Amino acid sequence: MSTTTASSTTAVDPAYRPLVLRVARRERLSPSFLRLTLTGDDLATFGAGGWDQRVKLVPPRAGVSWHGTGPGWYEWWLSLPDAQRPPMRTYTVRACRPQLREIDVDFVLHGVDGHDAGPAGPAASWAATAAPGDEITVIGPSAPGSGRMWGVEFAPPPTARTLLMAGDETAVPAVCSVLEALPAGVRVAALLEVPTAADVLAPVTAADAEVVWLPREGAAHGELLCAAVRERTAALVQAPAAAGPVALEDVDVDAQILWEVPEAAATCGPEDLYAWLAGEAAVVKELRRHLVRDLGVPRQCVAFMGYWRRGRSEGA
C-alpha cells in the first residue's frame, strides 16, 4: 500500500503577500477550539497548498493601519517600533474554499476560559472576541501549489505503509486537515492529546484511520501523548536497530528552534513507517528521541515540529 505524498514542485514560485480579510463566521467547536471563517477579495489569488499548510496571521494592533499588499510590506513591518509592530503568528489553514473566497482557521484558546497551556497569545486573544466583520491580515502565498514553499510539511515517502501522526491540541487542526485529505487505502494512526474529553472532534477521512484522543483532564502536558506513542511504536516497530541506539544531537528547546522536516525520501526503511510529530517543543523532542535514537527509525522518515515552547511566546 502506498501513500499519496505532498508534491514539492510547481511551475510557479509563490510570493508571500498580505491578504486583508474579515471574519465571516465563528463557531465554537469545543471548550478549547474555536473556528473562524475568514473571507475577502484578496483570497481570489491565495495559493492554497492543502495538507498541513501554514500561514502567518497578523492580528490588528490599535493605532496601526496595515501598509498594503505591495512588495514592500515586510520591510515596512520590520521598520515599525516594537510597541507598534503588529504581532505575527503561525496557524494552519484548516480548510480553503477558493470559489467562495473563504478559509477556515482553527484556534486553540490558550489562556482563555481556563485553558491549561499557558497565557493567551495575541492571535488567540484576538480570536476569542472577534466578531463578523472584524479585520485581520493573513500572510500567504500568491499562487497555488504544494510543498515546503507553500508551508506544507506533510511529505511521506511513497513507500510508507503506515503513517503515525502525534501531537497536542496545537497540532489538532493540521492533523485533522491531513486526515481529511488522505485517500482510501492509507493506514494512519493519529494520537492527539487535548485538554478535556469535551475537546474530542470528529474529522472525516477516507483513509484507514485510527484516531486516538487523549484527554489530559489535569495530567501533565505530554504525559499521555508520550506514553501512547511508546505503546503504539512498540507494535509498529518490531525491534530497535540492530546496531544499537542511534546517535542524535541534543537540541536546547529554550535556545533553538526544534523543527526538522526531511525532504520526501524514496524509502522509509524496513518498517515502512513515517512519523509526523508536532506540538510543545520539549514533548516533541522526547518523541523524536524515542523514535530515532531508541528505535532506530530513519531520520528521513520522522518530521518533527516544535509549534510552541512552554512559558515562551512565538517570535515572528
N, C-alpha and C positions, 0 to 999 in steps of 0.2 A: 504494500500500500504506500503510495507516495502522497506528499502534501502539495498544496498549492503555495508557492512562495511569492513574496513581495518582490516585484521587479525593481532593479536599481538603475535602470536606464530609461531614457526617453529622448525624444528628438529636441525638446526644448528645456533649457535650464531655467528653473524658476527664479525670478527676482522676488525678494520678500518686500512687501509693502503694507502700509497701514490700511485697514478696512474700518471705516466708521460705521458701526452697526447700532441697532437699538433692540431692546428687549421686546419680543413679540408675545411670548407666553412664559409662564413659570409654573413648574409642577414639583411639589414636594414628593419625592419618591419614597422616602423613609426618614426616620429621625436624623440620619447623618448625610443623606444625599438630596441635593436639590438640582433640578434640571432647568436651565434657561434656554429657550429658543431665541436665537438672535437672527435678525433679518436686516436687509439693506441692499440698495442698488449696487454697492461695491462688491457684493458676492457674485455678481454676474461673471466676473473673471477670476474667482477664487480657485486656486489649484488644489482640488480635492485629491487626497492621496490614499484614503481608506485605511484599513487595518488600525494601527495604534498611532495614527498621525497626531503630532504635537504642533500647537501654535502658541503664540505669545498673546496674553491678554494684558491690556493696559487700562486698569480701572481709572476713572477720572480723578483728578485732584483739583480741589477748589482753587479758583483763580487762574487755572492754566487751560488755555484753549489749544486743541491739537493743531499742529503746524500745517497739516495737509498730507496728501498722499504722494507727493513728488519724491524724486530720488534723494533729496537732502534730508529726509525725515530723521534718519538715525543720528546724523551729525547734530541736528537741532536738538534732539532728545538728550544727547550726551552733553550739550552745551549748557543745559539748564542747571542752576544750583541744586544741590541735593534736596533742599527744603521744598523746591518747586517741581522737581522731576517726577512725573507720574511713575509709579512702580510698574515693573514688567514681570509677569509670572507665566509659567508654562502650564498648559492644560491640553487635554485630549479632545479632538473633535469626535464627539460621541456618535453623531450622525450628520450627514450632509444631504440636502435636497436641492440640488442646483436649479431645478426647474421652478422651485418656489422661492429661491434665493433665501434659504434658511440653513442654519447649522444649529445643532444641539450641543451644549456644553454642560457636563455634569460636575457639580461642585461638592466637595466634602466640606462640611461646615465645621472646620477646625475651630475650637474655642467658642462656637456658637451653640446655644441651647445645651450647654453642659457637655459638649463633645470632648473626648478624653485625650486628644492628640496634641495638646499644646495650644498656645494663644492663636487667635484668629489672624490670618494673613490678610493683606489688603484686598485680594480678589474675592476670598470667601466672605469677608466683611461687607464688601460692596454687593455681592450676590444675595446675601441674606436679606437685604432690604430693597433690592432692585425691583422696580415695577415696570409694567409695559410702557414703552416709550422712552425709558432711560437709555442713555447712550454709553457705549464702551468701544474702545478701539481694539481691534484684533490684528496682529501681525501675522500674515500668512503668505504662501507662495502665489504667484500670479499666473501659473499655468498648471493644468492637471498632470499628474504623473505619480510615481511611487518610488520609494527607496529613501536612502539617507537624506538626500537634499530636500525631501518633502516632509521631513520629520517622522518618517516611518522606520521603526527599528525592528519590527517583526519580520524575520527573514530566515526561516528554517531551511536547511538543505533539502533538496528534492528527495533524498533517500530516507529522510526521517520518517519512521513508522509510528512514533509516539511523541506527542508534544506534552510538555509539563509547563504549566503557567502557574506562578505563585506570587502572591503579593498581599499587601494590606489594603485598606479601604482606598488609599490614593491610587492604587493600580486597578481598582474595580472598573472604572469607565473604559480603560484601554483593553482590559481582558474581555469585557463584555462586547466591545466593538469587534475584536478579533473573532470571538466565538460566533458572532452573528454573520461574519463574512466567510467563515470556513465552509468548504463544500462537504457533501456527504462522503463518507468513507474515511475521513481523517479521524484518527483516535487521539483524543486530548483529555488530559486531567487538569482541571483548574482548581487550585486551592486558594481560597480567599478569606483572609481574616478581617472581620468587621467588628465595630464596637458592640452591637447588640443583635439579638435574634430578629429584631424588627427591621434590621438593615439588609436582610436577605432579599435579593432581587431575583428576577426570573428571565434571564436572557434566552432568546430563541435562537436555536442553531440547528443546522442540518448535519453537523458533524456527529461522530460517535463520541459524545462528550459526557464526562462525569464532573460535575461542578460541586465541590465540597465547600460549604460555608462554615466558617469557624468563628462564631460569636465570642468575643472576649469576655463580656459580662464581668468586667473588673480584673481579669487576668492581666499579667504584664504584656506590654506590646511586643508582639513577635513570638511569644512563648508557644502559642498554639500552632502558629504557622511553621515554625522550625520543627516542631515535633511531627507535624503532619507530613512535611517534606521528607524527613528522615524515614518515616514509616513507608511512604509511597515509593521512595527510591530503593528501599530495601527489596521491594518486589520487582521494580523495573530493572534495576542494575544487579546482575546476578552475583558479581564479586568485584572487590576492589582491583585496581590494576595489578597485574602480576608482579611488576617491578616495585610495588610498594607505593606509599603516598607520593603524590606529585608535588614538586617544589612550587611554591606560589608566593609571590612577593606580597608583603603586607601593604595595606592601604590605610593611612590615617584619615578616617572619615571626617575628622574635625578640621583637617587642613587641605584635603584633596577631594576632588570630585570622584565619586565612585560610579563610573559609567564606562562599560566596555561592551560594545556590540560588534562582534566579528562580521565581516562581510560574508555573504551567503557562501558556505563551504560546499564542496562537491559531495562530501560524505559526512556522516555523523559517528563514525567509529562502530565498534562491534555491537553496541546496544541499540543503535539507530534512535537515540534519544536526543531531542532538542529541548533545552530548558530556557524559559523566559522568566526572569525574576525582577521584580520592581517593588519599591516601597521605601520604608525608612532605611537609611544607608547602613547602619550598624547591623540590622537584621539581614539585609541583602548580602552584606559582606560575609556573615556567618553561613548563609545558604550557599553562596558561591564556594566558600572554603570546603564545605561538606561535599559538594558535587565534584569539584575539580581536584582538590587535594586529597580528600579521603577516599572517594570512589573512583577517581581517575577518569571522569567524563571529560572528553577532549574539550579544550578551551574554546575551540571554534564552534562548539555546539552549546555554549552557555552564553546567553545575553543577560547582562545584569545592569540595573539602573537604580541608583540611589536618588529617588524622587525628592526626598527631603531628609533633613537631619534633626533629630530631637533637640529642641531648645535653640535651633538656629533657623533664621528666615532664608528663603531662597534669594540669591542675588540675581540680578538681571543677566 
